Amino acid sequence: MKYILNKKYSAPIAFLIMMVFSILFTACDNSDSSGKTITISRVFLEDVNSSVPDREVTFARLGQAIRVEGSGFTGLKRVYINGYSTYFNVVFVSDNSMLINISADTPTIDADPSVRNTIRFVNDSNEAIFSFEIRSSKPVIDRISNTMPNPGETITVEGSGLTEVSKVVFPGNVEVTSGITSDPDGEFFTVTVPSGISDNGGSIFVQSSNGGAYSPAYFNFKKGILINFDGQGSQGSWDRATMILPTDIESATIGTGNTSQGKYVPHHPSRMPAFDTKVRQSEVWTAGTGSDNWRTQLTPYIPANTPLDKVALQFEIYVPDAWKDSGYLKMCMVNNFNGGEWAGAVYNYIPWLVDGKSVAFQTTGWTTITIPLNKFYAWSKEAFTFETVLAYREAATYQNFGIYFENSDVKLKDVLGTASEVEFPAKATSVKVYTDNWRIVSLDTPVYNDFP
């Protein structure tokens, strides 16, 4: 069988292949000329995976291939990108055009300010410096410390490539361009939450020195609230010793930085003694059948055919004292569990269990927990859609959504789903754990493209 390589792709593909074999070199011998005057006119991004494989650009990222147009490239001896001596192959150099790959070792924000965002071309007699922006990898948002904060509070946005953040746009097109503090390594930034954010929620957009990025569409999504204990959603309760009643719900302002919002759940109410070592120590529920209607409430915003890994349970949690070794919260999709289950439509949230070890979990203020619905054990082994969860709830006799505080032994094999002899025996505990703003959110993340 004969294969024909499209001519418009052959040069960049050949160049990248040559780069693999030439990676140990940092310069080349191009002695065809004593050195002409060098001029630079335009730079093109070479991307065979794009619908525009040869696109004129004003910036490029580490690892990308660029084509430089100008004159006087014959006899070129050195190219410095952000001050870094960068290999090029004379096979891909003509007098008016050249291909070069931007090394992953090229400094960006750490580059000397005098050479940052420049490409310097040098031959035996002349040199030329061209202003051109060099960016690191695309920024990514992995987590937001609180996705339903009070206006005026500070949040931390975590991820990668989040260097020199200059603008944050919140749902409702509310922009913040001042008071943003960026981590030099791009792993996080902090920003003060403005007022006027849309209650419909959505993604936040970030503009950084590495370009733009969106968060998942879960910020301030108040349309997804199942219950906030302040009038949105209804609490259900009945006569049982473990039941958290409406009279147990607290409202004193607690937390530092991100503070409580009206009423919230104490999972260890003051009227209950220290929890001993058994399941189902306390429980709190939504009103359930006849009151909770997830399909009507949520599918206008999260379609029923949404993959389940793109839908999540979110809530805020506050743990003022160190929590470790024992106790966890069981998320129950319906009211049909006795406690202690590691299977079915439940998920056991154990924040103190990290990489198979007990590590103290504590918060200074309220922080958001996000649990994708495909983490619930019934739906963790195969690909499901949101419709599966909706239908499951609608078929249940008791459609309450609830959370238990359980205090039984934790076996690592149950947590990981793989063989393990590690076990954490339960201990009596009086740990204080509070939650609020239970909600279902979308994890769909808009794609940001560097080029329209």
N, C-alpha and C positions, 0 to 999 in steps of 0.2 A: 504494500500500500504506500502511495506517495503522499507526503505531507507538504503543503505549501505555506510558508510563513508570510503573513500579511506584511508588506513593506513598511507600513507606518508603525508597526510594533517591533520590527527587527532590531533597530538601533538600541532602544532602551532595554530590550530583553538581553541582547548580546552584552550590553554594558554591565548589567547587573550580574551576568554570569562571570564576566571578566573580573568584576570586583571581588567575587568569592575567592578566585585564585590569586588575587593580588593584594589581599588584605594586610599583609605584613609590610607593605611598602607605604611610605608617606610622601614620596615625590617621584618625579620621573625625569628622564633625560630627553629633552625635546630640542635637539641641536640643529634643526633645519634652518634657523635664522639667527642672526646676531641680536635680534630684538627690535621689533617695530613698536610704534606708538600703539597703545592698547586703548580701545574704546568699548564701552558696554552700552547697549541700547535696550535690550529686553531680556527677561528671564521667563522660561516656560517650565511648568511642572510636567514631568513625564509619568503618566499613570495609565498603564495598559488596562486597568480594571475600570477606568472611568469612561463615560460616554464621550468625554472630551480628553483623549489621551495625551494631547499636547496643548496645554492651556497656559496662556500668559498669566502670570501671577505676581503679586507684590510680596509674598512670603512663602516659606516652605518649612517643613518639619524635619526633625532629625530622622535620618534613614531614608528620606525621599531622594529621588533622582531629579535633577534639574538640567535644562538645556539653556545655555547662555548664548545670546546673539550679540554680535558686535564686530570688531575688526582687530587685527594684530595678534591673533591667538597663536599663529605659527611662531615657534621659538619660546613658548610659555614654559617657565621653569617652576614656578610655585603658585599655589592658590591657598589663601588663608581665609577661612570662614570663621567669623567671630574671633580672629586671631589664631585659630587652630590650623596647622599645616595639613591640608587635605589632599589625599591621593587623587590623581586623575590619570587616565590612560590615553596616550597619544593616538591610539587607534581611533578614538572618538573626538579628535580635535582637528578642525580645519581652520583656516584663517578667519572665518566669519561665524563659526559656531563650535560649541563644545558641550559634551555631556560630563556631568560630575555628580557623585553621590555625596550627600551631606552625612558625614560620619556620626554615628551615635555617640561618639566621644566629644563632639563639639559642645563647648560651653554655651549656655544661653543666658539666663539671668546672672550667672556667675562670671560671665565674660567681663573683661576689663571694659569699663564704659566707653573708652576711646575707640574700641573696635567692635563693640556690640552692634549687631544688625548691620554688618558690613561684609562684603566679599572683596578681598584684595588679590589682584592678579599681578604677577611679577615675571619679567624676563630679564635678560642680561643688561638691558639699557633703560628700561622703562617700567612703570607700574601704574595701575589704575585702581581706585577704590570705588566700589559701587554700593550704595545704600540699599540693603535688602533685609527684610525681617526674617529672623530665624526663630522658630518656635520648637518647643519640646513636643512630646506626644499630646494628643487631644485630651483636654480636661474631662474628668469623669466625676460625677457626684454619686457616692455610695450610701451616704446616710445623713440625715438631718437630726440634730439632737432633740428638737421638739417641733413637730409639724403642725401643732395647733396652739401656739403661744399667745400670750397677751401682748397687745401693742406696747412697744417701748421696752420689751424684754430682748435680751441678746440670745441668739442661737448660734450653734456651731455647725458648719456644713463640712463634712468629711469626704475625702475622695483622693484623687490623684491629679497632678497637673494643674492644681488650683493656685497658680502663682500670680501675684500682682493683680488680684481681683479689683476691677475698677467699677463694676456696675452689677447690681442684683435687681432683677425685675420679678416682683411678686404677682400672684394671680390678681387680675383686675388691672394689669399694666401699671402697677405702682412701683416706681423706680427709686432705688437708693444708690447714691454715688459717693457718699461720704461716710466716715465712721466705720469703714471696712478694714479689718485687720487680717492680713494674709500670712500664713506660715511660709517661711522662705523655701521650704522643701515642697510646697504645694500640696501638703496632705490635708489641710483644712483652712478655713477662714471663719471669722466671726462677723456678725452683722446685727445691727439693731432693727427689730421688726417695726415697720411703719404702721400707721393706722390706715384704714380704708381698703384693706385687702378683701377681695371678693369672697363671700361665704360659699360660693360655688366651688372654690378651691381650684387646684390645678398644679402645674409644675412651677418651680422657680427657674429663672434663667440667669446664668452667670456669664459675665464677660471678663476674661482674664488675659494675661499676656500670651497664653497658649491658645486663645480662641474662646469659643462659646460652648456652653454645656447646659443641658436641662436636667432637672431632677425628675423622678417619677411624679405622676400627676396626683400626689396625695397631700399637698400642702393646704391646710385649712379647709379640708373637704367636709364641711358641716352637713352637707346633704346625706352623708353616709353614716351619721351618728345613729347608733342603735339605742343608746341611752347615755345621758350626761348627768342624770340625777338632779337636774335643774329644770325639768319640764319637757325636755325633748326625749321621747321614749318613755315607757312606763315600767316601773319596777313591779315584779311579782313576788309574793311571799305567802307562806302558809305556816301552820303550827308545826315546828320541828326545832329541836334543841340547837341544831347547827345553823339555822336560818339567820341570815343577816336581814333584819327588818328595816322598814323605812325609818323607824325611830333610831336605828343605829347609824344612819348616814350622817356624816360630819360636815361642818362648813367653816370651821375656824381656818384662817389663812395660814398655810404651812408651806415650807419650801423656800429656798434661797435662789435668787436669779430668776428661775421660772417658777412662779408661785401657783398655788391652787386656784381653781376657777369655780367659785361657788361651792356646791356640794360634791362630795366624793365618797368612795367606798373605803372603809377601814376593814381589811380582810381579817383582822384580829380585833374585833370590837372590845372596848374596855370592860364590858360586862362579862366577857368570856374569860375563864381562867387560862393559864398557860396551856398550850396545845401539847397533848401527850403524843405517843407514837402510834398513830392510826390514820386511816384515810378519812377524807370528808370531815375536816375539823370545822370548816365554815363554808357557807355557800351563799351566793347572791345571783338572782335571776332577773331577766326581763319578763314582761307580763305574759308573753307567749301567745298561744292560740287565740285568735280573735283580735289580737292587738298587733303582734309583729307580722308584717307582710314585706318580706325582703324583696320579692319580685316587683311589687308596685313601687316601693321606695327606691330601690337601687338600680334596676335595669334601665331606667332612662339615662343613667350615667355610666353603668358598667354592663354592657350587653351580656345576655345569658351565654353566648357562645365564646366569651372571653376565656382563654386558657387559664387554668386555675393557678398557675405560677405567676400570673399577672393580676391576681386579686389577693388582698391581704386583710387580716384583722389588725387593727391598730388600737392602741390605748396609751394613756400616759400613766407612768408609775412613779411613786415616790417611796424610797426606802431610806429613812433618816439614819439608821444604825446598821452596822455590818451584818449582812445576812450570808451565812455559809453553812455547809455541812448537812443541813436538814431543811425539809419543807419545800414545796413548789406549788405553783398555780396550775390547775387543770382547766383548760378551755373546753367547754362542752357545747357542741353544736346544737343539741336538743336536750331536753330533760329526760334522759333514758339511761343514766349511768349510776352505778352504786359507789364509785370511787375506786381508785387503785388501778384503773385500766391503762394498758399500754397498747391498745388496739381500738379500732372503731373511729367514730367521728369526734375524736378528742385530740388535744395536744397538751403535753405537760411542759410547762415553761419553767426551766431551772436556771436562773441567771448566774448562780454561784458555781455552776459546773462548766469549767473552761478547759478544753483539751484534756478531758479525763481527770481533772484535778479540781478540788474544792478551793475556790478563790473568793474572798469576801466581795460581795456586791453591795454597793451603797451609793446613794445619789445625794447631791446637795440640793437639787431642785427636782422638778418634774421633768421626766424625759420620756420620749416616745419609743414604744416597742412595736415592731412590725413583724408579724408572723404570716408569711404567705400561706394561703389556704391549702396548698398542696403539701404542707408540712403536717397537716392533720393526718393521723395514721391511716385512716380509711382510704385516703386519696394520695398516699405518698409513693406508691409502687408503680402507678401507671399515669398516663396523661389523661386528665379530665378537664372539663370546662366548668364554668360557674353554674351552668344549668344543672349539673350533677348535685351540687350543694343545695340549690333552690328546690329541686325535686325531692331530695332527701328530707329537707325540713318540712315541706308541704305534706309529705306522707306520714310524718310523725304525729302521734296523738298529742304530745305535749311539746309545743314549738318554742319553748323558752330557750333563750341562749343564756348560759351561765358560767360562772367561774367558781371552782372549789379551791380552798386552801387545803392541801393534803400534806401529811407528815408521816409518810411511810418510807421504808427502805428504798433506796435508789440503786438499781443494778445497771451497770454500764452497758451490759448487753441489751437491755431494754431501750436505753437511750440511743445507742448506735445502730441497733438492729444486727449486730455481728457478735460473734463469740467473745466473751470477756469474763474473767473471774472477779473483776473489780466491783466492789460494792460499798455503798455509803449507808451504814446503818442509821436509822432515824434516831433523833434525839429530841427530848422535850424542848420546846422553844416558845419564846414570847415575842418574837420578831414582829415589828410593825411594818406592814405593807399596805400601801394605798393605791387605788387605781381610779381612773376617771375617763370620760369621753370614749367609751367603747364605740368603735366604728368599723365599717368595711370600706376599703379604699382600693383604687386602681393603682397598679404598679407599672402601668404603661408609661413609657418614657419617650417623648418626642425626639426625633433624630435631628441633631444639628449638623448642617453641612457647611463646610468652610466656603463653598462656592455655590451660588444659586444654580 
